[in-house]
Amino acid sequence: MLSKYLGTICLWLWLGIVSVGAHVFDTDGPIVDILEQGKIQGEIWKTFSEKEFYGFRTVPFAKPPIGELRFKIPEDPESWQGIRKSSNFTQITCAQMNFHEVIEGVEDCLYLNVFTTSIKAEEPLPVIVWLHGGGFFAGGGGTKIYGPEFFMEHDLVFVSPNYRLGALGFFTLETEDAPGNIGLQDQLKALKWVQRNIHLFGGDPNRVTVMGESAGSMSAMYLMMSPKSKGLFHGIIALSGSFISSYTHWDKHPRLYGHRLAKDLDCDSNSSKEIVSCLQKLPVVKFQEKTQHFLQYLWTGPNVWMPVVDGHFSEDPVLPQKPIEILKAKEYNQMPIIMGTNSEEGAFNMCGYLKGIIHLEDVEERWDQLAPLILFHRSMDEITDKDVELARKVRKFYFGDNPISFDLIREYANMMGDHMFISGVDQTIKLLSKTNDYPVYQYMYSHKGSFTTVDPFVLPEWQFLIKVGLKYYLNIDIWNQDLGVSHADELFVMFQPHILPWNSLFTEDDQLVSKRMTTLFSNFARYGNPTPQDMESLPQWTPVHPHSQLYYNITSHTLKMENRPDFKARMDFWEMIMAEVNSYRNFISDKAPLLRDELHKLPPSTMMSQRGPPCS
């Protein structure tokens, strides 16, 4: 069948190559003189409706964090002579081991992009600062994925910074020499840059909204809880991420992972200063190669290198206490917030099962060992009878008495999505509705669009390219794995990925949802309310009430406030399970288990660590 379309496929692949940069209309845009840095010339861009806006890419917001600045709090950016032309700089991502376990990016990466519809607006424009996702170990703020065209239809300023990732951003020995949270410090530095300079780009420093997805959403929530962010932003849009999440590991000593990495790199010592000095001298590639073993698999995990509580050793902490304690005590920066998830978040974690690398029958056979490892992040020698008892409750809730098999992959995806993303966000919203003096708006994104994040991880690149091309040109859908609306699927209607040579909104439904979503979020950035009273085209989005938790269903159908009894039952179940877990695991473990090591303790049929990354 595919042979008859070969000519078409070759044509659109060629178009994809020649269209790189087609989003830029003119490289000679306006010149802005940035305070104490220098002059920068932007580019003139166009949206798909031919609306002009200006792009200033790769703007330094901190000194390059290399050499002795590795692991250190970012310093002020250096100045330059002459005019820095945005068009002369390629997209930069921070050094990382990406989702496919390939080393990419550079250490000199603390740059941001600014896009604006006017640098001399009569009224200063609202500002959205985008924090990218990627599990704190991958990703970047560039237009390769996060093209701003759809937001630029709404007259605002859009800022997308990079921040250090993985061990380079979150390595810690729990000392002043290696405090951790450096990636969060980078985000704070970018926000300070925005406060100081955004008026030069037409932006209003008093109307700054931080928006993030997944790890970016978690980052926004961490910053909300941090005393260091006071006055830097005024609203949050948090998509599919919270510090109440299985991604976090507050019951572990993060310094144990730091010492383990130092030992692997022949840098371990009783002196944290000596360890840091040794690690700073290593080539970044060697450093990244050794951190590969610390990466958890996409289908479970938390990542090892994460934000940490630093109040017990730092004189100027980012997170003086556990964020949930700060939230409950109302000792955080209160502001309006939009928060929610996608309807089937866990589809994202099914790539290994869909590819046949991991078998659900293996999970069925070894549930009592695998479930505590996956759900409660135990090492094998830490698993208790109580862990097994609770794991069996989870199994009963999602699968009943049925054996776990590929026929129940949607149920398994729901279990993982509820556990990793949805239940934590739901609990956070409940607490915010009780402690935040500003409105809290909850949503659920349930539009099944033309793109899903599942495809790039399940299909080889050539199959993915063919699938997208046939869908775009001939409306033929092949190799379809429909598990619902996956984690990060909303990004395809919020942003125009510049890896695609054409508008990513393939259908009228995609276009409608994109317009609705960017309008809601732009309204929030402008007014602190996604549906202000004079916006009659959108049904009213009412804030969450502690005793009536309705959510705004974002879809191509009628927008309305809804409540799903099955959804509530699942959230109540996880709240009960995790409360029980925390009741007998209320201590900090002296172990630092890595998933890859733990899987080696199981029979070969379940040893994914020997088969390559399931989601590459």
RODO-2510 file (C-alpha; in nm, 4 decimals, decimal comma):
residues 616
     n   res          X          Y          Z
     1     m     0,0000     0,0000     0,0000
     2     l     0,2742     0,2464     0,0958
     3     s     0,4511     0,2170    -0,2392
     4     k     0,1746     0,4031    -0,4222
     5     y     0,2311     0,7039    -0,1946
     6     l     0,6111     0,6970    -0,2105
     7     g     0,6320     1,0031    -0,4356
     8     t     0,4099     1,2028    -0,2023
     9     i     0,6100     1,0943     0,1002
    10     c     0,9376     1,1974    -0,0641
    11     l     0,7848     1,5330    -0,1591
    12     w     0,6729     1,6262     0,1910
    13     l     1,0010     1,5061     0,3378
    14     w     1,1778     1,7398     0,0937
    15     l     0,9396     2,0203     0,1882
    16     g     1,0240     1,9573     0,5524
    17     i     1,3921     2,0082     0,4760
    18     v     1,3599     2,3230     0,2651
    19     s     1,1073     2,4846     0,4981
    20     v     1,3383     2,5088     0,7987
    21     g     1,3297     2,8737     0,9019
    22     a     1,0170     2,9435     0,6974
    23     h     0,8551     3,0812     1,0132
    24     v     1,0924     3,3806     0,9984
    25     f     0,9708     3,6462     0,7538
    26     d     1,2652     3,8889     0,7822
    27     t     1,5935     3,8639     0,9733
    28     d     1,6256     4,2441     1,0064
    29     g     1,3848     4,3118     1,2889
    30     p     1,3835     4,5838     1,5563
    31     i     1,6848     4,6540     1,7779
    32     v     1,6512     4,6535     2,1574
    33     d     1,9172     4,7857     2,3960
    34     i     1,9145     4,5480     2,6951
    35     l     2,0220     4,7058     3,0224
    36     e     2,3888     4,6417     3,1096
    37     q     2,4174     4,3793     2,8342
    38     g     2,4052     4,5303     2,4873
    39     k     2,1994     4,5714     2,1735
    40     i     2,0172     4,2817     2,0118
    41     q     1,8409     4,2719     1,6772
    42     g     1,5335     4,0557     1,6494
    43     e     1,3599     3,8950     1,3551
    44     i     1,0205     3,9573     1,2009
    45     w     0,8008     3,6492     1,2160
    46     k     0,4499     3,5768     1,0937
    47     t     0,1697     3,3645     1,2303
    48     f    -0,0287     3,1428     0,9953
    49     s    -0,2871     3,4218     0,9680
    50     e    -0,0075     3,6538     0,8445
    51     k     0,0078     3,8534     1,1685
    52     e     0,3567     3,9946     1,2257
    53     f     0,5445     3,9618     1,5520
    54     y     0,9056     3,9919     1,6640
    55     g     1,1386     3,7172     1,7777
    56     f     1,4556     3,7641     1,9843
    57     r     1,6197     3,4250     2,0136
    58     t     1,9120     3,3053     2,2251
    59     v     1,9275     3,6059     2,4574
    60     p     2,1774     3,5489     2,7446
    61     f     2,0223     3,5813     3,0909
    62     a     2,3219     3,4510     3,2889
    63     k     2,6945     3,3956     3,2539
    64     p     2,7859     3,0612     3,0898
    65     p     2,7759     2,8001     3,3725
    66     i     3,0997     2,6280     3,2766
    67     g     3,4226     2,5418     3,4577
    68     e     3,4079     2,6604     3,8172
    69     l     3,0475     2,7764     3,7640
    70     r     2,9267     2,4181     3,7091
    71     f     2,6775     2,3338     3,9892
    72     k     2,6797     2,6996     4,0986
    73     i     2,4038     2,9604     4,1271
    74     p     2,3841     3,1523     3,7968
    75     e     2,5701     3,4819     3,7767
    76     d     2,4772     3,7981     3,5859
    77     p     2,5204     3,7786     3,2079
    78     e     2,8216     3,9301     3,0371
    79     s     2,7889     4,2344     2,8125
    80     w     2,8819     4,2498     2,4447
    81     q     2,9893     4,5101     2,1917
    82     g     2,8061     4,5891     1,8704
    83     i     2,4695     4,4425     1,7755
    84     r     2,3891     4,0798     1,8526
    85     k     2,1722     3,9439     1,5695
    86     s     1,9225     3,6749     1,6671
    87     s     1,9459     3,5259     1,3194
    88     n     2,3135     3,4389     1,3755
    89     f     2,2411     3,1962     1,6584
    90     t     2,1012     2,8456     1,6365
    91     q     1,8713     2,6933     1,8950
    92     i     2,0545     2,5863     2,2082
    93     t     1,9520     2,3203     2,4586
    94     c     2,1218     2,2429     2,7868
    95     a     2,3492     1,9377     2,8012
    96     q     2,1381     1,6297     2,8579
    97     m     2,0847     1,2604     2,8082
    98     n     1,7571     1,2836     2,6189
    99     f     1,4561     1,0492     2,6179
   100     h     1,6336     0,8216     2,3694
   101     e     1,9455     0,8140     2,5908
   102     v     2,1442     1,0168     2,3395
   103     i     2,3794     1,2894     2,4656
   104     e     2,2985     1,6289     2,3174
   105     g     2,3064     1,9987     2,4035
   106     v     2,5797     2,2152     2,5542
   107     e     2,6738     2,3415     2,8981
   108     d     2,6742     2,7055     2,7875
   109     c     2,2955     2,7103     2,7613
   110     l     2,1477     2,9813     2,9835
   111     y     1,9616     3,1668     2,7113
   112     l     1,6000     3,2607     2,6615
   113     n     1,3764     3,3552     2,3702
   114     v     1,1452     3,6573     2,3695
   115     f     0,8547     3,6867     2,1270
   116     t     0,6357     3,9964     2,1262
   117     t     0,3642     4,1505     1,9124
   118     s     0,4865     4,5031     1,9895
   119     i     0,7938     4,6552     2,1521
   120     k     0,6199     4,9928     2,1855
   121     a     0,2666     4,8998     2,2859
   122     e     0,0422     5,1813     2,4127
   123     e    -0,0452     4,9585     2,7063
   124     p     0,2199     4,7131     2,8300
   125     l     0,1429     4,3571     2,7248
   126     p     0,0893     4,0594     2,9569
   127     v     0,3829     3,8199     2,9765
   128     i     0,3858     3,4393     2,9721
   129     v     0,7087     3,2688     3,0806
   130     w     0,7141     2,9099     2,9545
   131     l     0,8993     2,6419     3,1535
   132     h     0,9465     2,3310     2,9414
   133     g     0,8925     1,9756     3,0613
   134     g     1,1146     1,6721     3,0263
   135     g     1,1400     1,5104     3,3692
   136     f     1,4111     1,7578     3,4798
   137     f     1,6603     1,5680     3,2615
   138     a     1,5622     1,6504     2,9007
   139     g     1,4057     1,9176     2,6819
   140     g     1,4613     2,2825     2,6016
   141     g     1,2789     2,6101     2,5571
   142     g     1,3356     2,6473     2,1821
   143     t     1,0917     2,6632     1,8927
   144     k     1,1743     2,3132     1,7695
   145     i     0,8819     2,1999     1,9851
   146     y     0,7423     2,5221     2,1324
   147     g     0,6795     2,7540     1,8388
   148     p     0,4852     3,0564     1,9763
   149     e     0,2686     3,1325     1,6709
   150     f    -0,0688     3,0397     1,8229
   151     f    -0,0121     3,2533     2,1337
   152     m     0,1074     3,5475     1,9253
   153     e    -0,2464     3,5839     1,7880
   154     h    -0,3414     3,7217     2,1315
   155     d    -0,1117     4,0265     2,1711
   156     l     0,1265     3,9287     2,4473
   157     v     0,4929     3,8649     2,5228
   158     f     0,6109     3,5038     2,5323
   159     v     0,9402     3,4132     2,7032
   160     s     1,0962     3,0645     2,6993
   161     p     1,4184     3,0097     2,8991
   162     n     1,6427     2,7069     2,9234
   163     y     1,7492     2,5727     3,2615
   164     r     2,0160     2,3222     3,3580
   165     l     1,9027     1,9610     3,3566
   166     g     1,9872     1,6261     3,5099
   167     a     2,2866     1,6145     3,7412
   168     l     2,4177     1,9440     3,5996
   169     g     2,1035     2,1108     3,7306
   170     f     2,0149     1,9051     4,0373
   171     f     2,3280     1,7279     4,1658
   172     t     2,3521     1,7749     4,5412
   173     l     2,5595     1,6657     4,8384
   174     e     2,3261     1,8601     5,0698
   175     t     2,6024     2,1102     5,1438
   176     e     2,6664     2,4736     5,0528
   177     d     2,9302     2,3534     4,8042
   178     a     2,6759     2,1390     4,6199
   179     p     2,3332     2,2640     4,7269
   180     g     2,1203     2,1286     4,4420
   181     n     1,8186     2,3086     4,2957
   182     i     2,0467     2,4822     4,0445
   183     g     1,7898     2,4286     3,7695
   184     l     1,5341     2,6143     3,9831
   185     q     1,7915     2,8871     4,0463
   186     d     1,8261     2,9230     3,6673
   187     q     1,4497     2,9687     3,6399
   188     l     1,4587     3,2320     3,9141
   189     k     1,7419     3,4097     3,7313
   190     a     1,5365     3,4148     3,4110
   191     l     1,2383     3,5593     3,5989
   192     k     1,4595     3,8300     3,7491
   193     w     1,5814     3,9103     3,3967
   194     v     1,2184     3,9412     3,2883
   195     q     1,1393     4,1807     3,5726
   196     r     1,4359     4,3967     3,4787
   197     n     1,4088     4,3951     3,1006
   198     i     1,0702     4,2863     2,9703
   199     h     0,9407     4,6442     2,9418
   200     l     1,1975     4,6930     2,6648
   201     f     1,0068     4,4315     2,4635
   202     g     0,6634     4,5816     2,5301
   203     g     0,5886     4,3591     2,8298
   204     d     0,4335     4,4430     3,1646
   205     p     0,6551     4,3297     3,4565
   206     n     0,3481     4,3486     3,6819
   207     r     0,1562     4,0916     3,4758
   208     v     0,3866     3,7919     3,4493
   209     t     0,2361     3,4425     3,4361
   210     v     0,4546     3,1342     3,4687
   211     m     0,3245     2,8475     3,2565
   212     g     0,4749     2,4999     3,2497
   213     e     0,3982     2,1415     3,1547
   214     s     0,5010     1,8248     3,3412
   215     a     0,8406     1,9066     3,5006
   216     g     0,7800     2,2681     3,3951
   217     s     0,4507     2,2617     3,5837
   218     m     0,6228     2,1096     3,8853
   219     s     0,8842     2,3854     3,8582
   220     a     0,6154     2,6533     3,8607
   221     m     0,4665     2,5013     4,1748
   222     y     0,8070     2,4759     4,3445
   223     l     0,8682     2,8429     4,2645
   224     m     0,5272     2,9315     4,4063
   225     m     0,6363     2,7684     4,7339
   226     s     0,9782     2,9384     4,7362
   227     p     1,0419     3,2587     4,9333
   228     k     1,3002     3,3522     4,6680
   229     s     1,0320     3,4067     4,4005
   230     k     0,8322     3,6725     4,5846
   231     g     0,7215     3,9445     4,3409
   232     l     0,8697     3,7769     4,0325
   233     f     0,5395     3,6537     3,8868
   234     h     0,1694     3,6935     3,9462
   235     g    -0,0104     3,3853     3,8160
   236     i     0,0520     3,0194     3,7283
   237     i    -0,0755     2,7883     3,4557
   238     a     0,0268     2,4381     3,5666
   239     l    -0,0234     2,1614     3,3109
   240     s     0,0046     1,8009     3,4322
   241     g     0,2518     1,8373     3,7150
   242     s     0,2745     1,8979     4,0893
   243     f     0,5185     1,8456     4,3745
   244     i     0,2644     1,5973     4,5132
   245     s     0,3641     1,3285     4,2666
   246     s     0,5327     0,9933     4,2375
   247     y     0,8017     1,1825     4,0453
   248     t     0,9212     1,3282     4,3751
   249     h     1,1171     1,1307     4,6339
   250     w     1,1048     1,3141     4,9639
   251     d     1,1756     0,9866     5,1497
   252     k     1,5273     0,9548     5,0043
   253     h     1,8590     1,1192     5,0922
   254     p     1,9539     1,2930     4,7649
   255     r     2,3172     1,3216     4,8763
   256     l     2,3479     0,9424     4,8494
   257     y     2,2954     0,9676     4,4745
   258     g     2,5461     1,2532     4,4623
   259     h     2,8154     1,0471     4,6337
   260     r     2,7361     0,7482     4,4155
   261     l     2,7857     0,9540     4,0990
   262     a     3,1073     1,1023     4,2387
   263     k     3,2355     0,7515     4,3105
   264     d     3,1500     0,6369     3,9566
   265     l     3,3567     0,9289     3,8251
   266     d     3,6505     0,8669     4,0628
   267     c     3,5750     1,1905     4,2476
   268     d     3,4383     1,0706     4,5807
   269     s     3,5878     1,2188     4,8967
   270     n     3,4996     1,3077     5,2538
   271     s     3,5174     1,6718     5,1457
   272     s     3,2247     1,8050     4,9429
   273     k     3,4473     2,0881     4,8224
   274     e     3,6984     1,8381     4,6800
   275     i     3,4210     1,6389     4,5129
   276     v     3,2802     1,9471     4,3424
   277     s     3,6246     2,0634     4,2317
   278     c     3,6959     1,7224     4,0788
   279     l     3,3604     1,7041     3,8997
   280     q     3,4007     2,0558     3,7614
   281     k     3,7168     1,9506     3,5786
   282     l     3,5547     1,6626     3,3895
   283     p     3,4517     1,6964     3,0230
   284     v     3,0765     1,7351     3,0058
   285     v     3,0418     1,4343     2,7733
   286     k     3,2141     1,2028     3,0222
   287     f     2,9966     1,3440     3,2980
   288     q     2,6796     1,2812     3,0963
   289     e     2,7834     0,9278     3,0026
   290     k     2,8139     0,8305     3,3687
   291     t     2,4749     0,9787     3,4569
   292     q     2,3001     0,7496     3,2065
   293     h     2,2760     0,4698     3,4610
   294     f     2,0870     0,7024     3,6951
   295     l     1,8054     0,7688     3,4467
   296     q     1,4810     0,5939     3,5294
   297     y     1,2613     0,4554     3,2572
   298     l     0,9842     0,6686     3,1145
   299     w     0,7266     0,4045     3,2017
   300     t     0,7787     0,4372     3,5768
   301     g     1,0273     0,6313     3,7636
   302     p     1,1000     0,9283     3,9387
   303     n     1,4125     1,0849     3,7978
   304     v     1,6982     1,0803     4,0501
   305     w     1,8050     1,4406     3,9830
   306     m     1,5179     1,6482     4,1186
   307     p     1,4511     1,9568     4,3327
   308     v     1,5332     1,9017     4,7002
   309     v     1,4532     2,0588     5,0350
   310     d     1,7592     2,2714     5,1121
   311     g     1,6494     2,4523     5,4270
   312     h     1,8504     2,2282     5,6603
   313     f     2,1882     2,3184     5,5104
   314     s     2,1498     2,6398     5,3079
   315     e     2,1443     2,9908     5,4524
   316     d     1,9385     3,1095     5,1536
   317     p     1,7216     2,8098     5,0600
   318     v     1,4979     2,7722     4,7568
   319     l     1,2748     2,5234     4,9408
   320     p     1,3139     2,5676     5,3180
   321     q     1,0638     2,2877     5,3898
   322     k     0,8784     2,0172     5,2002
   323     p     0,6489     2,2020     4,9577
   324     i     0,3373     2,0305     5,0908
   325     e     0,4177     2,1615     5,4404
   326     i     0,4646     2,5132     5,3023
   327     l     0,1325     2,4814     5,1196
   328     k    -0,0600     2,3579     5,4226
   329     a     0,0881     2,6365     5,6378
   330     k    -0,0131     2,9026     5,3790
   331     e     0,3468     3,0270     5,3769
   332     y     0,3709     3,0565     4,9995
   333     n     0,3293     3,3221     4,7310
   334     q    -0,0443     3,3268     4,6774
   335     m    -0,1840     3,4108     4,3333
   336     p    -0,4455     3,2968     4,0795
   337     i    -0,3729     2,9569     3,9281
   338     i    -0,4969     2,7314     3,6489
   339     m    -0,4164     2,3657     3,7063
   340     g    -0,5218     2,0372     3,5517
   341     t    -0,4333     1,7258     3,3558
   342     n    -0,5110     1,5334     3,0402
   343     s    -0,7786     1,2669     3,0546
   344     e    -0,5494     0,9660     2,9887
   345     e    -0,2090     1,0804     3,1134
   346     g    -0,0716     0,7287     3,1489
   347     a    -0,0821     0,6499     2,7762
   348     f     0,2565     0,8236     2,7640
   349     n     0,4050     0,5506     2,9827
   350     m     0,2874     0,2596     2,7671
   351     c     0,5496     0,2897     2,4929
   352     g     0,7542    -0,0077     2,6104
   353     y     0,4451    -0,2275     2,6263
   354     l     0,3188    -0,1122     2,2856
   355     k     0,6572    -0,1892     2,1298
   356     g     0,6583    -0,5373     2,2822
   357     i     0,9797    -0,4741     2,4769
   358     i     0,7972    -0,5128     2,8073
   359     h     0,5097    -0,7581     2,8510
   360     l     0,2152    -0,7023     3,0811
   361     e     0,2131    -1,0770     3,1404
   362     d     0,5489    -1,0279     3,3171
   363     v     0,3857    -0,7660     3,5372
   364     e     0,1036    -1,0088     3,6155
   365     e     0,3458    -1,2871     3,7072
   366     r     0,5615    -1,0720     3,9355
   367     w     0,3132    -0,8158     4,0628
   368     d     0,4150    -0,8508     4,4293
   369     q     0,7750    -0,7564     4,3419
   370     l     0,7211    -0,5100     4,0565
   371     a     0,4265    -0,3115     4,1935
   372     p     0,5994    -0,1876     4,5130
   373     l     0,9028    -0,1039     4,2982
   374     i     0,6976     0,0897     4,0398
   375     l     0,4263     0,2396     4,2600
   376     f     0,6085     0,3031     4,5891
   377     h     0,9717     0,3187     4,4639
   378     r     1,1030     0,0554     4,7020
   379     s     1,4266    -0,1307     4,6554
   380     m     1,3741    -0,5074     4,6477
   381     d     1,5139    -0,5594     4,9956
   382     e     1,2893    -0,2852     5,1376
   383     i     0,9565    -0,4360     5,0279
   384     t     0,7374    -0,5180     5,3277
   385     d     0,4194    -0,7213     5,3701
   386     k     0,2306    -0,3922     5,3986
   387     d     0,3703    -0,2779     5,0628
   388     v     0,2483    -0,5992     4,9026
   389     e    -0,0917    -0,5666     5,0684
   390     l    -0,1423    -0,2148     4,9312
   391     a    -0,0113    -0,3133     4,5887
   392     r    -0,2724    -0,5890     4,5766
   393     k    -0,5417    -0,3343     4,6619
   394     v    -0,4296    -0,1298     4,3623
   395     r    -0,4417    -0,4384     4,1417
   396     k    -0,7941    -0,5231     4,2587
   397     f    -0,9162    -0,1667     4,2047
   398     y    -0,8004    -0,1403     3,8425
   399     f    -0,8139    -0,5005     3,7175
   400     g    -1,0595    -0,6786     3,9443
   401     d    -0,9960    -1,0520     3,9309
   402     n    -0,8783    -1,0411     3,5687
   403     p    -0,5204    -1,1383     3,4832
   404     i    -0,3142    -0,8399     3,3686
   405     s    -0,2519    -0,8694     2,9949
   406     f    -0,2283    -0,6546     2,6829
   407     d    -0,6092    -0,6646     2,6598
   408     l    -0,6148    -0,4485     2,9738
   409     i    -0,3516    -0,1974     2,8629
   410     r    -0,5966     0,0953     2,8934
   411     e    -0,6642     0,0014     3,2545
   412     y    -0,2904    -0,0257     3,3163
   413     a    -0,2394     0,3138     3,1508
   414     n    -0,5085     0,4636     3,3750
   415     m    -0,3378     0,3179     3,6811
   416     m    -0,0014     0,4683     3,5856
   417     g    -0,1502     0,8048     3,4840
   418     d    -0,3536     0,8339     3,8028
   419     h    -0,0517     0,7378     4,0113
   420     m     0,2138     0,9503     3,8399
   421     f     0,0221     1,2632     3,7438
   422     i    -0,3508     1,2988     3,8038
   423     s    -0,3884     1,2102     4,1727
   424     g    -0,1077     1,4441     4,2793
   425     v    -0,2514     1,7326     4,0796
   426     d    -0,5965     1,6610     4,2230
   427     q    -0,4661     1,6651     4,5812
   428     t    -0,2755     1,9876     4,5163
   429     i    -0,5884     2,1562     4,3807
   430     k    -0,7856     2,0496     4,6881
   431     l    -0,5225     2,2011     4,9181
   432     l    -0,4953     2,5192     4,7111
   433     s    -0,8719     2,5663     4,7217
   434     k    -0,8489     2,5688     5,1026
   435     t    -0,5345     2,7791     5,1484
   436     n    -0,5070     3,0132     4,8488
   437     d    -0,6867     3,3471     4,8796
   438     y    -0,7003     3,3741     4,4988
   439     p    -0,9093     3,1746     4,2487
   440     v    -0,8009     2,8223     4,1555
   441     y    -0,9253     2,7043     3,8154
   442     q    -0,9226     2,3305     3,7379
   443     y    -0,9382     2,1841     3,3870
   444     m    -0,9276     1,8515     3,2095
   445     y    -0,7975     1,8364     2,8532
   446     s    -0,9890     1,5661     2,6636
   447     h    -0,9435     1,6541     2,2952
   448     k    -0,8067     1,3645     2,0903
   449     g    -0,5999     1,5573     1,8377
   450     s    -0,4152     1,4646     1,5212
   451     f    -0,0919     1,4173     1,7156
   452     t    -0,0095     1,2209     2,0277
   453     t     0,3178     1,2025     2,2174
   454     v     0,2858     0,8236     2,2188
   455     d     0,3738     0,7945     1,8480
   456     p     0,7321     0,9327     1,8501
   457     f     0,8251     0,6943     2,1306
   458     v     0,6569     0,3839     1,9880
   459     l     0,7319     0,4175     1,6169
   460     p     1,0756     0,4249     1,4546
   461     e     1,1497     0,7701     1,3144
   462     w     1,0841     0,6675     0,9536
   463     q     0,7446     0,5222     1,0465
   464     f     0,6539     0,8332     1,2432
   465     l     0,7442     1,0594     0,9499
   466     i     0,5395     0,8486     0,7090
   467     k     0,2451     0,8407     0,9508
   468     v     0,2440     1,2197     0,9873
   469     g     0,2863     1,2792     0,6138
   470     l     0,0014     1,0481     0,5159
   471     k    -0,2211     1,2061     0,7796
   472     y    -0,1436     1,5572     0,6585
   473     y    -0,1638     1,5084     0,2829
   474     l    -0,4110     1,2217     0,2413
   475     n    -0,5943     1,2069     0,5784
   476     i    -0,4919     0,8430     0,6130
   477     d    -0,4280     0,7254     0,9690
   478     i    -0,1942     0,4272     1,0020
   479     w    -0,0176     0,2534     1,2922
   480     n    -0,2735     0,3990     1,5283
   481     q    -0,2380     0,3185     1,8985
   482     d    -0,5348     0,4952     2,0549
   483     l    -0,5033     0,4943     2,4320
   484     g    -0,6777     0,8283     2,4763
   485     v    -0,5421     1,1768     2,5411
   486     s    -0,1865     1,1198     2,6574
   487     h     0,0468     1,3181     2,8778
   488     a     0,1705     1,6239     2,6811
   489     d    -0,0790     1,5834     2,3933
   490     e    -0,2085     1,9369     2,4565
   491     l     0,1267     2,0789     2,3493
   492     f     0,0440     2,0009     1,9865
   493     v    -0,2475     2,2477     1,9874
   494     m    -0,0813     2,5080     2,2101
   495     f     0,2395     2,5322     2,0086
   496     q     0,3563     2,5033     1,6494
   497     p     0,6504     2,2586     1,6498
   498     h     0,9075     2,3878     1,4043
   499     i     1,0181     2,0328     1,3319
   500     l     0,7035     2,0208     1,1167
   501     p     0,7012     2,2037     0,7822
   502     w     0,3339     2,2946     0,8036
   503     n     0,0659     2,4072     1,0447
   504     s     0,0296     2,1301     1,3015
   505     l    -0,3449     2,1927     1,3370
   506     f    -0,4554     1,9326     1,0840
   507     t    -0,8310     1,9363     1,1436
   508     e    -1,1013     2,1909     1,2179
   509     d    -1,1362     2,0385     1,5639
   510     d    -0,7623     2,0895     1,6271
   511     q    -0,7941     2,4519     1,5161
   512     l    -1,0983     2,5107     1,7366
   513     v    -0,9364     2,3615     2,0469
   514     s    -0,6140     2,5543     1,9827
   515     k    -0,8031     2,8812     1,9607
   516     r    -1,0029     2,8022     2,2741
   517     m    -0,7035     2,6948     2,4806
   518     t    -0,4736     2,9817     2,3841
   519     t    -0,7606     3,2279     2,4355
   520     l    -0,8339     3,0929     2,7838
   521     f    -0,4687     3,1039     2,8871
   522     s    -0,4078     3,4463     2,7301
   523     n    -0,7129     3,5837     2,9108
   524     f    -0,5751     3,4480     3,2353
   525     a    -0,2385     3,6150     3,1731
   526     r    -0,4144     3,9428     3,0916
   527     y    -0,6956     3,9503     3,3498
   528     g    -0,6211     3,6783     3,6064
   529     n    -0,9435     3,5133     3,4861
   530     p    -0,9711     3,2769     3,1852
   531     t    -1,3308     3,3788     3,1122
   532     p    -1,3817     3,7449     3,2053
   533     q    -1,7414     3,8642     3,2028
   534     d    -1,7133     4,0486     2,8714
   535     m    -1,5960     3,7274     2,6980
   536     e    -1,9378     3,5916     2,5972
   537     s    -1,7964     3,3500     2,3375
   538     l    -1,6615     3,1205     2,6106
   539     p    -1,8734     2,9538     2,8821
   540     q    -1,7801     3,0718     3,2295
   541     w    -1,4996     2,8866     3,4036
   542     t    -1,5815     2,8951     3,7743
   543     p    -1,3096     2,8562     4,0398
   544     v    -1,2799     2,5400     4,2466
   545     h    -1,4754     2,5286     4,5711
   546     p    -1,3427     2,3055     4,8520
   547     h    -1,6730     2,1170     4,8662
   548     s    -1,7556     2,1090     4,4935
   549     q    -1,4585     2,0276     4,2727
   550     l    -1,5896     2,0833     3,9198
   551     y    -1,3434     2,1056     3,6313
   552     y    -1,3549     2,2821     3,2947
   553     n    -1,3547     2,0237     3,0161
   554     i    -1,1420     2,1522     2,7267
   555     t    -1,2508     1,9752     2,4099
   556     s    -1,3792     2,0407     2,0583
   557     h    -1,7314     1,9859     2,1870
   558     t    -1,9225     2,2205     2,4132
   559     l    -1,7080     2,3756     2,6849
   560     k    -1,8645     2,3303     3,0273
   561     m    -1,8022     2,2623     3,3928
   562     e    -1,8195     1,8885     3,4645
   563     n    -1,7757     1,6286     3,7353
   564     r    -1,7007     1,2612     3,6638
   565     p    -1,7954     1,0202     3,9456
   566     d    -1,5471     0,7577     3,8180
   567     f    -1,2702     1,0162     3,8189
   568     k    -1,3512     1,1154     4,1778
   569     a    -1,3493     0,7508     4,2877
   570     r    -1,0036     0,6981     4,1379
   571     m    -0,8660     1,0116     4,3045
   572     d    -1,0151     0,9196     4,6421
   573     f    -0,8623     0,5735     4,6085
   574     w    -0,5093     0,7056     4,5524
   575     e    -0,5434     0,9559     4,8329
   576     m    -0,6295     0,6644     5,0625
   577     i    -0,3458     0,4441     4,9326
   578     m    -0,0776     0,7103     4,9666
   579     a    -0,2031     0,8116     5,3112
   580     e    -0,1554     0,4497     5,4214
   581     v     0,1891     0,4345     5,2614
   582     n     0,2964     0,7536     5,4361
   583     s     0,1601     0,6308     5,7697
   584     y     0,4198     0,3542     5,7928
   585     r     0,6915     0,5047     5,5704
   586     n     0,7290     0,8336     5,7590
   587     f     1,1088     0,8174     5,7701
   588     i     1,3905     0,8940     5,5297
   589     s     1,5465     0,5822     5,3811
   590     d     1,9209     0,5288     5,4038
   591     k     1,9138     0,3597     5,0625
   592     a     1,9457     0,5133     4,7169
   593     p     1,7986     0,2516     4,4827
   594     l     1,8183     0,2813     4,1047
   595     l     1,5501     0,1153     3,8983
   596     r     1,8003    -0,0412     3,6604
   597     d     1,9809    -0,2111     3,9484
   598     e     1,6575    -0,3361     4,1027
   599     l     1,5401    -0,4876     3,7742
   600     h     1,8616    -0,6900     3,7570
   601     k     1,7418    -0,8710     4,0697
   602     l     1,4422    -1,0089     3,8783
   603     p     1,4417    -1,2964     3,6263
   604     p     1,5530    -1,1995     3,2735
   605     s     1,2006    -1,1798     3,1291
   606     t     1,1448    -0,8618     3,3257
   607     m     1,4958    -0,7158     3,3057
   608     m     1,4223    -0,4192     3,0825
   609     s     1,7589    -0,2722     3,1742
   610     q     1,9285    -0,5319     2,9522
   611     r     1,7115    -0,4590     2,6484
   612     g     1,7736    -0,0928     2,5956
   613     p     1,5429     0,1925     2,6898
   614     p     1,1762     0,0903     2,6349
   615     c     1,0801     0,4375     2,5181
   616     s     1,3591     0,5123     2,2730
***
